[in-house]
Amino acid sequence: MATIPTARVAEIFLNADRANSQLDFLMSDAAILASLALQYGAPLDEIKHALKRTTSGEAASPIGAALDRVTP
């Protein structure tokens, strides 16, 4: 039985400017965690809502900014 592709986000990839830096590891791990949550059914809007925001409502982290970019 063939599966019909959907238009939902199920995987996020992030890397920092400096490979193998602490920031690179943190960004990669955050992207993996978000990807797993999405693949196991966590709604993207709920993941975004759970992440930290600045007082002006912008994403406070690279993973939050990436999730903001992939949603309409």
N, C-alpha and C positions, 0 to 999 in steps of 0.2 A: 504494500500500500504506500503510495507516494504521499509525502507531507507537503502541504501548501505553505509556502513561505509567508511570514507575516512581516509587517512593517514596524514591529516593536523593537526597541533597543534591548539587546541581551548581553552585550559585552563592551567593555570600556578598556582602552589602552592608554596609558600615560607614562611618560619618561621625562626625567629632568634633563637640563642642559648638560650637566656633568654626570657621565655614566659612573655607576658604582658609588655615588655619593649617598649620604644619609637621606637627602631629599629625594633622590632617585628611588631608593628602596621604599620610602614612605609612600610616594606617589604610586609606585607599582603595586604595592600591597593594598592601598586604598582602592585602586581600580579593580584588582582581583576580587576584593570583598564586595564591591558594588556589582560586579559582573555575576558573582555567585548568587547574590540576593535577587538580582533580576531573573536569572535562570531558574530559580526556585520559586518564582511567583511574587516577589515583593514588588509592589507598584512603584514606578519611578518617582511619581509625585511624593509618595511617603518617604522615600529615601532622601529626596531633596529637602523635604520639610524637616527631617531629623538632623540635617547638617547645620553647622554654625553659619550665621549670617552677620554682616556688619550692621551698624545702626541704620544705615541707609538701605538695607535689604539685599545687598550684594553678597555673593558667595565669599566666605572667608578663607576657603582653601582651594587648592588646585582641583580636587575631585568635585567639589561643589560647582566650580566654574565650568568644568567639563560637562557635568550633568545639565547645567543650565543651557549649554550650547546645543545639546542633542534633543532638547524638548522644545516644542512649539510655544 
